[in-house]
């Protein structure tokens, strides 16, 4: 009899677990009248660098569902609708119900029901309040840095009020810490923007130096908020020898990781940041052996990470000076296609590789605009911007807003990939100087914001 009861209990438990595992994490209906980007952002190891976008596909009635197999880790997820950010809390064995309705102002009404609805309402307030795109200066809408900082403080107050939604939740302490860390990270980013705009050293700002010490980068919330990445990028006091030689600061970052970071995921992701910065933004040669030795020592517990960067270390640097600019088709704003060789033929050409979603790219635009104006009497040079946007509508909207007075083309898809591979472009913005014969003179030219850029270009006009 005891054996029978035990067997029956185990069968019942298995059926219960089976039923829970088969339940969707998320389901509901979206009342979209036209195609709208709709997804959740899943970070399996709590780090934004490993985020995965899981599309929510609606049927003809607008219904959607997300299974536990797609996102097995319980926690908070960004809910991405159009270009807006909301949030949900998902947990295996529990189903969250959503109803999404577009509003006239371009936002969305998101109604929560079912299990974890209250927690999801709070997460949605948190993620919407701290959406990084709400604090950018990429569009010339007249918003000042001080206004963005004031907006950040206002949104922080909204998050504080929303904590009433999770007053009794055991997760409250985690979200209080995450909110503080995310607020701090965004404030640091805005101070970095201010220093860039004013051509100042952000480390001369007492407030920024205080924020560098305000939070602990060696914890999950540091990674989830991006605080740890901003901290590592700015905590070193070592100066690099040149724009291309990043070895000194990168090696010092690795020293700081060894000495101050012990949490495995944080250590791995910060090692990734140091290596990616060195290989993507350095010249690929200066200090490479010294950096690689320090990187392998610091990342010794993560052979997969070392393996991921091994090809970068072993890659032979391709010297493009005096070689023809890759000839690929580019698209004019009027929709017509033209060969890039025709665009640059017959005149010294200063090329800007950029994208609307790239903050550093867009911050160079006012400097490029000023440079174009100052050199408009110089007949021996032309300026060309090549956008690598995959979203043509975003590119067209940016051009309509800025009304640039120099040539604009779209370089994306297969042509963009071929062009970037040929020139080993791993980060933007990138500026290239091409001679009148179509050959590359300087494959990684100074930026429009660089000191002496006008004089730099004039010397090539005079040749």
C-alpha positions as CSV (number, residue, x, y, z in Angstrom):
1,X,0.0,0.0,0.0
2,X,2.8,2.4,0.9
3,X,4.5,1.6,-2.4
4,X,1.3,2.4,-4.3
5,X,0.8,5.7,-2.5
6,X,4.5,6.7,-3.1
7,X,4.2,5.8,-6.7
8,X,0.9,7.7,-7.2
9,X,2.5,10.8,-5.5
10,X,5.5,10.7,-7.7
11,X,3.3,10.4,-10.8
12,X,1.1,13.3,-9.7
13,X,4.2,15.4,-9.0
14,X,5.6,14.5,-12.4
15,X,2.4,15.5,-14.1
16,X,2.3,18.7,-12.2
17,X,5.9,19.6,-13.1
18,X,5.1,18.7,-16.7
19,X,2.1,20.9,-16.8
20,X,4.1,23.8,-15.3
21,X,6.9,23.4,-17.8
22,X,4.4,23.4,-20.6
23,X,2.8,26.7,-19.6
24,X,3.9,29.8,-21.5
25,X,5.9,32.3,-19.6
26,X,4.1,35.1,-21.4
27,X,1.0,35.3,-23.6
28,X,-1.5,37.9,-24.7
29,X,-2.8,40.0,-27.5
30,X,-1.3,43.1,-29.3
31,X,-3.6,45.4,-31.2
32,X,-1.1,46.5,-33.8
33,X,-2.6,48.0,-37.0
34,X,0.8,47.8,-38.8
35,X,4.0,45.9,-38.4
36,X,5.7,46.8,-35.1
37,X,8.9,45.5,-33.6
38,X,7.9,43.4,-30.7
39,X,10.3,41.4,-28.6
40,X,11.8,40.6,-25.2
41,X,15.4,41.2,-24.4
42,X,16.8,38.1,-22.6
43,X,20.1,38.2,-20.7
44,X,21.0,34.6,-19.7
45,X,23.9,35.6,-17.4
46,X,22.6,39.0,-16.3
47,X,25.0,40.9,-18.5
48,X,23.9,43.3,-21.3
49,X,26.8,42.1,-23.5
50,X,25.2,38.7,-23.9
51,X,21.7,39.9,-24.5
52,X,19.5,38.0,-26.9
53,X,16.4,39.4,-28.7
54,X,13.5,37.0,-28.6
55,X,10.9,38.1,-31.2
56,X,7.2,37.9,-30.1
57,X,5.3,36.8,-33.3
58,X,1.7,37.6,-33.4
59,X,-0.9,35.6,-35.3
60,X,-3.6,37.1,-37.5
61,X,-5.6,37.9,-34.3
62,X,-2.7,39.6,-32.6
63,X,-2.1,36.8,-30.1
64,X,1.4,35.8,-29.1
65,X,3.1,33.6,-26.6
66,X,6.6,32.9,-25.2
67,X,7.6,29.5,-23.9
68,X,9.7,28.6,-21.0
69,X,12.2,26.9,-23.3
70,X,12.9,30.2,-25.1
71,X,13.7,32.0,-21.9
72,X,14.4,29.5,-19.1
73,X,16.0,31.9,-16.5
74,X,13.5,33.6,-14.1
75,X,13.9,37.4,-13.8
76,X,13.1,40.7,-15.3
77,X,13.2,41.2,-19.1
78,X,13.1,44.3,-21.3
79,X,9.9,44.4,-23.3
80,X,10.7,46.1,-26.6
81,X,7.7,47.6,-28.5
82,X,8.5,49.8,-31.5
83,X,11.3,52.0,-30.2
84,X,10.0,52.1,-26.7
85,X,11.1,50.0,-23.7
86,X,8.8,48.5,-21.1
87,X,9.4,45.5,-18.8
88,X,8.1,42.1,-17.6
89,X,9.0,39.6,-14.9
90,X,8.9,36.0,-16.1
91,X,9.1,32.8,-14.1
92,X,8.8,29.2,-15.2
93,X,5.5,27.7,-14.1
94,X,3.8,31.1,-14.0
95,X,2.0,32.8,-16.9
96,X,2.0,36.6,-17.3
97,X,-0.9,38.0,-19.4
98,X,-0.4,41.1,-21.6
99,X,-2.6,43.4,-23.6
100,X,-0.8,45.9,-25.8
101,X,-2.5,48.9,-27.4
102,X,-0.8,51.6,-29.5
103,X,-1.5,55.2,-28.5
104,X,-1.7,58.3,-30.6
105,X,1.6,59.7,-29.2
106,X,3.7,56.8,-30.4
107,X,3.8,55.0,-27.0
108,X,1.8,51.9,-25.9
109,X,-0.6,51.1,-23.2
110,X,0.5,47.8,-21.6
111,X,-1.9,46.1,-19.3
112,X,-0.7,43.3,-17.1
113,X,-2.7,40.4,-15.6
114,X,-2.1,36.9,-14.2
115,X,0.8,35.8,-12.2
116,X,3.6,38.3,-11.4
117,X,1.5,41.2,-12.8
118,X,2.4,43.5,-9.9
119,X,6.1,42.8,-10.2
120,X,5.9,43.3,-14.0
121,X,4.2,46.7,-13.5
122,X,7.1,47.8,-11.4
123,X,9.7,46.4,-13.8
124,X,8.0,48.2,-16.7
125,X,8.2,51.5,-14.8
126,X,11.9,50.8,-14.0
127,X,12.9,50.0,-17.6
128,X,10.9,52.8,-19.2
129,X,12.3,55.4,-16.8
130,X,15.9,54.3,-17.4
131,X,15.7,53.7,-21.1
132,X,19.1,54.9,-22.4
133,X,17.6,56.2,-25.6
134,X,15.5,58.7,-23.5
135,X,18.8,60.5,-22.5
136,X,20.6,60.7,-25.9
137,X,21.5,63.8,-27.7
138,X,21.5,62.3,-31.2
139,X,18.6,64.3,-32.5
140,X,18.9,68.1,-32.8
141,X,15.7,68.7,-30.7
142,X,17.3,71.4,-28.6
143,X,17.4,69.4,-25.4
144,X,20.3,70.4,-23.2
145,X,22.5,68.2,-21.1
146,X,21.1,69.9,-18.0
147,X,17.5,69.1,-19.2
148,X,18.5,65.4,-19.6
149,X,19.9,65.4,-16.1
150,X,16.7,66.9,-14.8
151,X,14.6,64.3,-16.7
152,X,16.7,61.6,-15.1
153,X,16.1,62.9,-11.6
154,X,12.3,63.1,-12.4
155,X,12.2,59.6,-13.7
156,X,14.1,58.4,-10.6
157,X,11.3,59.8,-8.5
158,X,8.8,57.8,-10.6
159,X,10.7,54.6,-9.9
160,X,10.8,55.4,-6.2
161,X,7.0,55.9,-6.2
162,X,6.6,52.6,-8.0
163,X,8.3,50.6,-5.3
164,X,4.9,50.5,-3.6
165,X,4.0,47.9,-6.2
166,X,6.5,45.5,-4.7
167,X,6.4,46.5,-1.0
168,X,6.3,42.9,0.2
169,X,8.4,41.3,-2.5
170,X,11.6,39.5,-1.5
171,X,13.1,41.0,-4.7
172,X,12.7,44.6,-3.4
173,X,16.3,44.9,-2.1
174,X,17.7,43.7,-5.5
175,X,15.6,46.3,-7.4
176,X,16.5,49.1,-5.1
177,X,20.1,48.4,-5.8
178,X,19.5,48.0,-9.5
179,X,17.7,51.3,-9.6
180,X,20.5,53.1,-7.8
181,X,23.2,51.6,-10.0
182,X,21.3,52.3,-13.3
183,X,20.6,55.9,-12.2
184,X,24.3,56.3,-11.4
185,X,25.4,54.8,-14.7
186,X,23.1,57.1,-16.7
187,X,24.2,60.1,-14.8
188,X,27.9,59.2,-15.5
189,X,27.0,58.8,-19.2
190,X,25.4,62.3,-19.3
191,X,28.5,63.8,-17.6
192,X,30.6,62.1,-20.2
193,X,28.4,63.7,-22.9
194,X,28.8,67.1,-21.3
195,X,32.6,66.8,-21.1
196,X,32.7,65.7,-24.8
197,X,30.5,68.6,-25.9
198,X,32.6,71.1,-23.9
199,X,36.0,69.6,-24.9
200,X,36.7,69.0,-21.2
201,X,38.2,66.1,-19.2
202,X,35.4,64.4,-17.3
203,X,37.8,63.4,-14.6
204,X,38.1,67.0,-13.6
205,X,34.4,66.9,-12.6
206,X,34.2,66.2,-8.8
207,X,30.8,64.7,-9.2
208,X,32.0,62.2,-11.8
209,X,34.9,61.2,-9.6
210,X,32.4,60.6,-6.7
211,X,30.2,58.5,-8.9
212,X,33.2,56.3,-9.9
213,X,33.4,55.3,-6.3
214,X,29.6,55.3,-5.5
215,X,28.8,51.7,-6.5
216,X,30.4,48.3,-6.4
217,X,31.3,47.1,-10.0
218,X,31.9,43.5,-8.7
219,X,28.2,42.4,-8.5
220,X,25.3,41.4,-10.7
221,X,23.6,44.8,-10.5
222,X,26.8,46.5,-11.8
223,X,26.6,44.4,-14.9
224,X,22.9,44.7,-15.4
225,X,23.0,48.5,-15.1
226,X,26.2,48.9,-17.2
227,X,27.7,50.7,-14.3
228,X,30.6,48.2,-14.3
229,X,31.5,49.0,-17.9
230,X,31.5,52.7,-17.5
231,X,33.5,52.3,-14.3
232,X,36.2,50.2,-16.0
233,X,36.4,52.6,-19.0
234,X,37.1,55.6,-16.8
235,X,38.8,54.3,-13.5
236,X,42.3,54.0,-14.9
237,X,44.6,57.0,-14.6
238,X,47.0,55.8,-17.3
239,X,47.2,57.8,-20.5
240,X,47.7,56.2,-23.9
241,X,50.6,57.2,-26.1
242,X,48.3,57.9,-29.1
243,X,44.7,57.4,-30.4
244,X,45.8,54.2,-32.1
245,X,48.0,52.8,-29.3
246,X,45.5,51.8,-26.5
247,X,47.8,49.2,-24.9
248,X,48.7,51.3,-21.8
249,X,45.2,51.9,-20.6
250,X,44.0,48.4,-21.7
251,X,46.8,46.7,-19.8
252,X,46.0,48.9,-16.7
253,X,42.3,47.9,-17.0
254,X,43.3,44.3,-16.9
255,X,45.4,45.0,-13.7
256,X,42.4,46.6,-12.1
257,X,40.2,43.6,-13.0
258,X,42.7,41.2,-11.4
259,X,42.9,43.3,-8.2
260,X,39.3,44.4,-7.7
261,X,36.9,42.0,-9.5
262,X,36.3,38.5,-8.2
263,X,32.7,37.7,-9.2
264,X,33.2,35.3,-12.2
265,X,30.6,36.8,-14.5
266,X,31.8,40.4,-13.8
267,X,35.4,39.3,-14.3
268,X,34.7,37.6,-17.6
269,X,32.6,40.5,-19.0
270,X,35.0,43.2,-18.0
271,X,37.9,41.2,-19.6
272,X,35.7,41.1,-22.7
273,X,35.3,44.9,-22.6
274,X,39.0,45.5,-22.3
275,X,39.8,43.2,-25.2
276,X,37.1,44.4,-27.4
277,X,38.1,48.0,-26.9
278,X,41.7,47.2,-27.6
279,X,41.1,45.3,-30.8
280,X,38.1,47.3,-32.1
281,X,39.4,50.8,-31.5
282,X,43.2,50.5,-31.4
283,X,45.4,50.2,-34.5
284,X,45.7,46.4,-33.9
285,X,49.6,46.5,-33.7
286,X,50.8,48.9,-31.0
287,X,51.5,47.0,-27.8
288,X,49.7,43.9,-29.1
289,X,52.1,41.3,-27.6
290,X,52.1,43.0,-24.1
291,X,48.3,43.3,-24.1
292,X,47.8,39.7,-25.2
293,X,50.0,38.4,-22.4
294,X,48.2,40.4,-19.8
295,X,44.8,39.5,-21.2
296,X,45.5,35.7,-21.2
297,X,46.7,36.0,-17.6
298,X,43.6,37.9,-16.5
299,X,41.1,35.8,-18.4
300,X,42.9,32.4,-17.6
301,X,39.7,31.0,-16.1
302,X,37.7,31.7,-19.3
303,X,39.4,29.7,-22.2
304,X,36.3,30.3,-24.4
305,X,36.9,34.1,-24.1
306,X,40.5,33.8,-24.9
307,X,39.6,31.6,-27.9
308,X,37.1,34.2,-29.1
309,X,39.8,36.8,-29.3
310,X,42.5,34.5,-30.6
311,X,41.7,35.3,-34.3
312,X,42.0,39.0,-33.5
313,X,45.4,38.5,-32.0
314,X,46.6,36.4,-34.9
315,X,45.1,38.6,-37.6
316,X,47.6,40.1,-40.0
317,X,47.1,43.9,-40.2
318,X,46.0,44.9,-43.7
319,X,47.7,48.1,-44.7
320,X,45.3,49.9,-47.1
321,X,47.4,53.0,-47.8
322,X,47.7,53.7,-51.5
323,X,45.2,50.9,-52.3
324,X,41.9,51.5,-54.2
325,X,38.9,52.3,-52.1
326,X,36.6,49.2,-52.3
327,X,34.1,49.9,-55.0
328,X,30.6,49.0,-53.8
329,X,27.1,50.3,-54.6
330,X,25.7,53.0,-52.4
331,X,22.3,54.5,-52.3
332,X,21.5,58.2,-52.7
333,X,18.7,59.7,-50.6
334,X,16.5,59.8,-53.7
335,X,16.7,56.0,-53.9
336,X,19.0,55.7,-56.8
337,X,22.1,53.5,-56.7
338,X,25.6,54.6,-57.7
339,X,29.1,53.0,-57.5
340,X,31.2,54.4,-54.7
341,X,34.1,54.8,-57.1
342,X,32.1,57.4,-59.1
343,X,31.2,59.3,-55.9
344,X,34.9,59.8,-54.9
345,X,36.4,60.2,-58.4
346,X,38.5,63.2,-59.3
347,X,38.8,65.0,-56.0
348,X,40.2,64.5,-52.5
349,X,37.4,63.0,-50.4
350,X,36.9,62.9,-46.7
351,X,34.5,60.0,-45.9
352,X,32.5,59.7,-42.7
353,X,31.3,56.2,-41.8
354,X,28.4,56.5,-39.4
355,X,24.9,55.4,-38.3
356,X,21.9,57.1,-36.7
357,X,22.0,54.7,-33.7
358,X,25.7,55.5,-32.9
359,X,26.0,58.2,-30.3
360,X,29.7,59.0,-30.9
361,X,28.9,59.2,-34.6
362,X,26.1,61.7,-34.1
363,X,28.2,63.8,-31.7
364,X,30.7,64.3,-34.6
365,X,28.1,65.7,-36.9
366,X,28.1,69.3,-35.6
367,X,31.9,69.3,-35.9
368,X,31.7,67.9,-39.5
369,X,29.1,70.6,-40.3
370,X,31.4,73.3,-39.1
371,X,34.4,71.8,-41.0
372,X,32.3,71.7,-44.2
373,X,31.3,75.3,-43.8
374,X,34.9,76.5,-43.0
375,X,36.2,74.7,-46.1
376,X,33.5,75.4,-48.6
377,X,35.8,77.7,-50.6
378,X,38.3,74.8,-51.0
379,X,37.4,73.3,-54.4
380,X,40.0,70.5,-54.1
381,X,38.0,68.5,-51.4
382,X,34.6,67.0,-51.0
383,X,32.9,65.5,-48.0
384,X,30.8,62.4,-48.1
385,X,28.9,60.6,-45.3
386,X,28.2,56.9,-45.7
387,X,25.5,55.6,-43.3
388,X,25.6,51.9,-42.4
389,X,22.0,52.0,-41.1
390,X,20.0,48.9,-41.9
391,X,16.9,51.0,-41.1
392,X,16.6,53.3,-44.2
393,X,13.6,55.2,-42.7
394,X,15.7,56.2,-39.7
395,X,18.5,57.4,-42.0
396,X,16.0,59.4,-44.1
397,X,14.5,60.9,-41.0
398,X,17.9,62.0,-39.7
399,X,18.7,63.7,-43.0
400,X,15.4,65.5,-43.0
401,X,16.0,66.8,-39.5
402,X,19.7,67.8,-39.9
403,X,19.6,68.9,-43.6
404,X,23.4,68.3,-44.1
405,X,25.0,70.4,-46.8
406,X,27.4,67.6,-48.0
407,X,26.9,64.4,-49.9
408,X,25.0,61.6,-48.2
409,X,24.7,57.9,-49.1
410,X,23.5,54.7,-47.6
411,X,26.0,51.8,-47.4
412,X,24.3,48.7,-45.9
413,X,23.5,45.0,-46.5
414,X,26.0,42.9,-48.4
415,X,27.8,46.0,-49.8
416,X,28.3,47.4,-46.3
417,X,29.6,44.1,-45.0
418,X,32.1,43.8,-47.9
419,X,33.3,47.4,-47.4
420,X,33.8,47.0,-43.6
421,X,35.6,43.7,-44.0
422,X,38.0,45.1,-46.6
423,X,38.9,48.0,-44.4
424,X,38.7,46.1,-41.2
425,X,36.2,48.5,-39.7
426,X,35.2,47.1,-36.3
427,X,33.9,50.3,-34.8
428,X,32.3,53.6,-35.9
429,X,32.6,56.5,-36.4
430,X,35.4,55.9,-38.9
431,X,36.9,58.6,-41.2
432,X,38.8,57.8,-44.4
433,X,40.7,60.1,-46.7
434,X,40.8,59.2,-50.3
435,X,42.8,60.7,-53.1
436,X,41.5,62.1,-56.4
437,X,42.7,58.8,-58.0
438,X,40.4,56.8,-55.8
439,X,43.3,55.4,-53.7
440,X,43.2,55.5,-49.9
441,X,45.5,58.0,-48.4
442,X,44.6,57.7,-44.7
443,X,42.4,54.6,-43.8
444,X,41.8,55.9,-40.3
445,X,41.8,59.7,-40.5
446,X,41.3,62.1,-37.6
447,X,37.8,63.0,-36.6
448,X,36.2,66.3,-37.3
449,X,36.4,67.1,-33.6
450,X,40.2,66.4,-33.6
451,X,42.5,69.4,-33.0
452,X,44.1,70.6,-36.3
453,X,41.7,68.7,-38.6
454,X,41.4,71.6,-41.0
455,X,45.2,71.9,-41.3
456,X,45.5,68.1,-41.7
457,X,43.2,68.2,-44.7
458,X,44.7,71.2,-46.3
459,X,48.1,69.6,-46.5
460,X,46.6,66.9,-48.7
461,X,44.9,69.5,-50.9
462,X,48.2,71.2,-51.5
463,X,49.9,68.0,-52.7
